[in-house]
Each structure stands twice: as structure tokens, then as C-alpha cells.
């Protein structure tokens, strides 16, 4: 993506009904939206892209705060939306329980 001139746009995270998470990285490639999707089992690490796209820092921190996603090769994921003492994963189970 980097070599092709794509720009990082968003990281979308969602809890799967059967457990685990679905992640989708969105890219703008000369006006065309591309996405790369993966699913993670509980406890798996997602790949971090912050070293290549520093602007993805906020998206990864948000995914950690809301869904407790841990990213490989990230030694620190400071809270973005949580207050001191809040436990990451505040949206876990909330979406899975919707009808």
C-alpha cells in the first residue's frame, strides 16, 4: 500500500457474534476505497501499521480502548478515549447482544 501511494483512512473493528473480532483497514488509493479484512480470535494480536502510517496511531488506540485489541510490535497503547483506571474493551459484548 505504501509503495503504491495509498493513504490510510480508517480502521473499523467489530465484535463477532460467535466471539472474536473483525477488523478492516480502509485505504484511499487515488480515489478508490480499498479494504483489508481479518478476524481475530480472543487474545490474538492484530498487525500494527503505525510504523509505516503514523496517522493510524489514533485508530489503533481507539480499537484498543473500545475492543481491547492488542497490536503486535506496539509496546505502548496509551488510552485515547478511556479515563485513567478504565479497563479496555468497553464495547465488548454490547454489540454482540444486540438483536
Secondary structure, DSSP 8 states (H G I E B T S, - for coil): -TTTT-EEEEEEEEE-TTSSEEEEEEEEETTEEEEEEEEE-TT-EE---TTT-GGGHHHHHHHHHHH--EETT-S----SS--TT--S-TTTTTTTT--
